[in-house]
Amino acid sequence: MPPVATRSVSLRTEIPGPRSRELTARREAATPSGLYKAHPIAVAHADGALVTDVDGNTFIDFVGGIGVLNAGHTPPEVVAAIQEQAGKLLHFSALVGTYEPYVELCERLNEAAPISGHCKTILANSGAEGVENAIKIARAATGRPAIIAFDGGYHGRTLLTLSLTSKTTFKKFVGPFAPEIYRAPFPYTYQARNADGSLVDEATYADTCITQLEKMLLTHVDAAAVAAIIIEPVQGEGGFIPVPPAYMRRLRELCDRIGALLIADEVQCGFGRTGTLFAMEQMGVEPDLLISAKSIAAGMPLAAVTGRAELMDKVPIGGIGGTYGGNPLACGAAIEGLRVMPELLPRASAIGAAVRERGAHWSAELPFIGDVRGLGGMMAIEIVTDRESRTPDPARTQRVIDACLQRGLLTMRAGLYTNCIRLLMPLMITGEQLTEGLDILDEALRSVA
C-alpha cells in the first residue's frame, strides 16, 4: 500500500501493519475471545487527538477511549499532576485513613454537581462501581428494593449493572440476573412505531412513554416499592439519544410523587461532553444522585457518586467503599482535569455544530443516513437501509467503520441495533484535525453508497 499523507493522518503500512498483527495475535492467545476489540491495531503512543500504532501509522481519534479522553490523550497538565502525585503517594486507601487529593476532589464535585444544598461524594474505580454504589445508596435511603431502568440503557457489566443494562448482546449465557429490576420504554422516537406500524409523532411520544411507565406501577411493580429511577441523560451505548427535557421533568415529578430517587447516570455524557460539565444542567432538572466516571480523571480509572448529604449518609458505616476507590493518582488527575475543563466546554458545542453541518449534507445526499443526533460533542450517525422503512443496517455501519480505519480515522459502533457510528473525539481536537477527520468520514460514507 503506498504511503498516504495528510496534515495529521500518516499511514506508512497496510492497516493493520505487521507489528499490529503480531501483537493482536499475542492478545488473542493470552486473553478470552469475549474481550471485544473494535479495531485490529496495536497502539504505541498518543497525544491530543492523534494515536500512533506500533507500525508508525498515525490516526485521528474519534473514539476517545469510549468517552474517557475528553481532555485528550496525555494532556500535559494531567500527566504532570500524576507524576507529582506518584512521587508522594501511590496508594493508601480511604478505608485506612485520609489523604488530601480524595477530600479535595470530593469537595470540588460537591460544588460542581447540579444538585442544590449540601452534597457529599463517594469515589470508586469504574462507571459500573459508581452505578452499584448509587443503587445501594438509593435502597438504603428509601428502604425500598425496586429499581426502574430503561430500554436501550447501558449501566455496566457487573451482575447488578448488567441487570440494569438493556442490550442482550452483553447478557448472553451469564444470567440469572439481579432481582427487582424493571424496564420502562425510553423516548427513542426514530425507531419507535405505533401499534399499526406507522411512525410515532415525536411531539407526543414522550407523553406516551410516561403513560406506559405510570402503567408499570400498576402492572409490574408497586410504586411504594420503587427506590429509584436510573436514566442516562444522553443514552450512550443505546445510540446517543438525548432525553427530551420535558420527559426528564416528568420523571422528576413522578419520582417526587411516589417518593423515589432520580439517578442520573452521566458516566459517558458527563464531564463536558455535551457542552456543560454535566448534561443534567441542560435538562432543567436536579437529580438526587449523579454518577460520573470515564472522563472524570482524564484517562485514569475513577468514578464518583454525588448526591444530597441526607441521602448519602443513609448507608451504614462499611456499606460503601473499596480498596482502590479514590486512588491518589486518579484523584490528582481528576483535580487537574477539572481545572482545564472550563476551556473545553465551548469546544464541545463547536464540535457538535460541525458534525450537524456535515450531517445535513449527508442526510440530503445519502439515502442510508437515517438520523444525525446528539447533544454537544456527543454525536451519532444512525445508518439504515432506507429512510422510509428505517430498517437498521449494521452491516453497512461496519463497512463505514472499516473504511474509516483504512483512511486513518478511528470510529466505533453504538446503538441497540449496532447501526450507529458514535463520535467521541477529544474535545481539545484542533479545528484542522476535526475537519480532516470529518472529511475522511465523508469519504468513507460515500465509499459504501
N, C-alpha and C positions, 0 to 999 in steps of 0.2 A: 504494500500500500504506500503510495507516495506521501511524503510529509505534507500535512495541511497546517497552515499557519494563519492565524488571525490575531487580533490585538491581545487577546488573553488566552484563547484556546491554542494549544500546541500539541499536535498528535504526531509522535515520532515512530510509532509502530502500529501494527494492526491492533484492533481492540477486541478482546483483551490481548495484551502483549505476552511474550513468553514467560517473563518473571511473574506476572499476574496469574497466568495459568498454573504455574508451578506452585505458587503459594495457595491458590484456591484449591488445588488438588490436595495439598497438605491439610488444609482446613477440613475438606470433606472426609479425609481419612481419620482425622482427630476429633471431629465434632459430630453430633447427631444430625441426621438428614432433616429433622424437623426444624432446625435453625435456618430460617429463611434468609436469603440474600437477594437484593433487588438487582445487583449488577455483578458481573464476573471479573471485577477489577480488584486489585490489592493496593491500598493507599500507603504512600511513604510519608508524605507531609502535606500540610495545608496552611493557607494563610488567607484571611479575609473571606472572600467568596470563591477562592480558587483551590482546587485539590490536585495534587500531583501523585501519580501512581508509581509503582516500583519500576516501571519501564520508562519513566521520564515523560509520560503524557500528562498534560495539564488540562483539567476540565473546569468549566463553570458549574458551580454547585447550586441547584435549585431545590435541594432536599434539606440541607442544613441539619444533618443528623436527625431527621424527622422532627424538626421544630426545636432542636436543642440549642442551635447556634444562631440565635437572633443577633447576638453581638459579633458574630463572625468566628472563623477559625483562628485560634491562638491570638486573641486580642491582646496587645502588648500590656495594657494596664492590668488585665486579669492575670496574665502569665506572671507579671512582676509580683502581684499580690500573693499568688500561690507560692512562688519561690521564697518570698519573705516569710510567709507563714510556715513553710516547710522547715525553715531553719529554727523555728521557735517551738512548734508543737505539731506533731503529725497526728496524734490520736490521744484522747484521754477518756472520752465517753461522758456524755451528760448524765448518765446513770451513776457515775462515780463522783462527779463534782462539777464545778462551774468554770467555764473559760469565756473570756470576753467576746470572741467572734460569734459564738452562739447567741449570747444575750443581745449583742448589737444588731445582728440580723433580725432577730425576732422583734426588737423594738422598731426597726425600720419597716418590717412587714406589717406590724400592727398599725403603724401610722399610714401606710400606703394603701391598705385594703379598703375597698369601697363599702365599708361597714361602719355605721356610726356607733359612738360610745366606746367604752373601754374594751379593747380586743386583746387576745392572747394568741400565741402561735406555738405549735409543736413541729419539730423538724424530723424528717425521715429520709430514706435513701432514694426512693423512686416514686413515680406517679402512683403505681399500684399501692405502695405502702401508705401514701397520702390518702388515697381513697379508703383503704381499710381503716385508718385512724378516724377519718371523718364519719364513717358508718358507726364505729364504736362510740364515738362522742355523741352522735345523734341518738343512738339507742340508750346510752346512759342518761342523757339529758331529758329524754321524754319517757323513759320506762316502757317503750313500745318496741316491737320486733320488726315490723314490716318496712320494706324499702321499695319505692316505686322508681323504676328506671325507664328508659325509652328505647323504642325500635331504632336501630342504627347506632346506638350509643356504644362507645368503647371506653372501658374504665380500667383495664389491666388484665393480667394473665394469672394472678394467684387464684385460689379456689373461690374466694368471695368476690373478687373483682371480675373474674371470668363469669361468675354467675350473673353479675350486673351487665357484662358485655353482651351485645345483641348478636353479632355475626357468628353463624355456626361454623365458619371456617376455622375459627380459633378453638372450637369446643369439641371437635370430633374425638371420641374414644376416651375422654378424660373425665367424664362425669362419674357419679352423680354430683350435682352442684348444691350450693348452699340453699337452705330453705328461706321462705319469707321474702322472696324477690318477685315483684310483679312488674309487668312491662306494659307501658302505655304507648299509644301511637304518637309519633313525632311529626310536627308540621313540615314535612318534606313534600312540597307541593309539586315539584317537577315530575315525580314518578307516581303520584297519587291518582287514583281513579275512583269514580263513583261506582255504585253497585251495578249500573248498566254498562260499565266500561268506558264511559266518557271521562274526559279530563275534568279535574275539580276546578272550582273557582278559587283562585288564590286568596281573594279578599275574605272569603268565608271559611276556608279550610281550617284555619287556626281555631275558629269557634267550634268547628266540627270535632277537632281533636280534643278540645277541652271538654266538650259534651261527652265524648267517649271515655275520657279519663274520669269524669264525675260518675258515669255509669259504672265504671270499675269498682267504685266504692260501695256499690250495691250488689255487684255480681261476683267480684273476685276477692276483695279484702275490705274489712270493716274500717271506716275512716278513723275510728278510735284506736286502731292498731298500727296506724302508719306513723313511723318515726320520722321519715324524711322522704323527700323527692329529690333525686340527684339528676342533674342535667348539665350537658356541655353547652355553654352559651353559643359556641360555634362547634357543631359536630366535626370531629377530626376524621377518624377512620370511616365514619359514616358518609363522608363526601363533602366536607367543608360547607356545611349548611348552617347559616346563621339562624338563631331563634328569632322570630319576629318579636320586637319589643312588646307589642300588645299581648302576645301569648305569654311572655315572661311575666308581665304584670298580672295576668290572670292566674298564673301559677302561684305568685306571691299571695294573692288574695285567697286562693284555695288553701294554701298552707296555713295562713293566719286563721282561716275559718275552722279548720279541722285540728289545729294545734300541732301540725307537723313542721319540720325544719326544711328550708330550701338550701340545698347544697349545690354550689357552682363548681363544676369540675373544669378548671382552667389550666389543666396540665399542658395542653397543646396550644390553646388560644391565648394564654396569658403572657405576661412579660413583654408587652409591647407589640406583639404580633399583629394585633388588629388596629393599631393606631393609638390606643390608650394602654396604660400599663395593664389593666385588666379589661376584658371585653364587657363585663357586667357594668362598667361605667357608662357604656353606650345603651344599656337596656332600661335605664331609669328605675332600677330595682335593686334593693340591697339583699344579698343572700344572708343566711345565718352563718354558714360556714363556706369558706373558699379554699379550694385545693390548688396549689401551684407546684410545678416541677419543671422538667425539660429545661427551658432557657433560664430558669431561676439562677443557676450557677455557671452559666456560660460554658457548659461542657462538662462540669464536674457533677457526680451523682448526688442529687439533693432534691428534697420535696418539702412542702410545708402545708399545714392546715392552719388557717387563721379564722378566728370566729369571736363572737361576743364572749366576754370573760365568764359570764354566769353560766354559759353552756360548756365552755372548755373546762371549767372547774368541776363539772359533774362526774367526771371519770375518777374512780378511786385511785389512790396512790399505787403505782405499779401497773395500772391498766393500760397505759400507753408508753411508748418509748422503744428504744432498740440500741444495740451496742454501737452501731456506726452512725445512727441518725444525728445529723448536725456535725459531721466530721469537721475539724478545724480548717482543713484545706478547702473543703467545699464552701464553708461559711465565708472564708476570706474571699473566694472567687465571687460569691453572690453579693457581698457588700460592695465590691468594686464594680460588679456588673450593674448594680442599682445606680451607681454614680454616673455611669455613661448612658444609661437608658433614656434620659430626657432628650438627648440629641438624636436618638434613633427613632423616636415616636413619629415625627413628621415623615421620615423615610418610609415607614410602613404605609402611610396613606398615599405617598407618591408612587410606591411600587404597585399598590392596588389600582391606582388610576392608570398607570402604564399598561398593566395587564388587561384592564377593562377596555382600554382604547384598542389594543390589538384584538381583543375578543370580539369587539363589534365587527371588525373586518372578517375574522374567521367565521362568525355566525352568518354573515352576509354571503360569504363566498364558498363555504364548505358545508355541505348538507348534513354531514355527520356530527357537527358541533351542536350538541343539544342545549347546553347551558354553560355559561361562564359566570361564576358566582363567588362570593366570599365576603370578608369583612377586612378592610385594611390590607395588610400584606399577607393575608391567609386566603389564597385564591385557588380555585379548582376549575378544570375544564371537564365537563361530562360528555362522553362520546357515545353516540347511539347509531343504530343502523340507518335511521332516517327520522326526521323531525315529526312526521305525522304519527308514527307508532310509538316513538320514544323508546324503542327496544334497546336495552343496554348492549354495548358492543365491546366486551372485554378483550377480545382477540385483537381488534384494531387498536385499542388502547395500548396493549403491549407492543404492537408494532411501532407505534409512535415513540414509546419509551426506548425501544431498541434503536430506532433511527436517531433519536437524540444522542444516545450514547456514542454511536459511531461518528457523530459530528462534534463530540466534545462537550455535551451537556448532560448533567445528571438530573434525572427526574424520577418520580416514583408514583405508583398507583395508590388509589384510595377508593372508597365508596362501597356501599353494601353489595353492589354488583361488580366491584373491582373494575369499573369502567370510567373512573375519573383520574385525571392527572393532577396530583397535588403540587402546589408551588409554594415552597417554604424557603426561598432564597434568604441568606443572611441579610439583615436589614441595613448593614453597612456596605452592601454591594454598591459599586460605583455606577454612575449613570451609563458609562460606556459598557461596562460588563453586563448591566441589565439589558441594554439594547442588543448587545451581541447575543446574549442568551435567548432573548425573545425572537431574534432573527433565526437562530438555529431551531427553536421550537416551531416557528412558522414553516421553515423548510421541511422539518420532519412531518408536520401535519399534512402538508401538501404532497409529500412523497408517498403517503399511504392513501391518497384520494383516488 
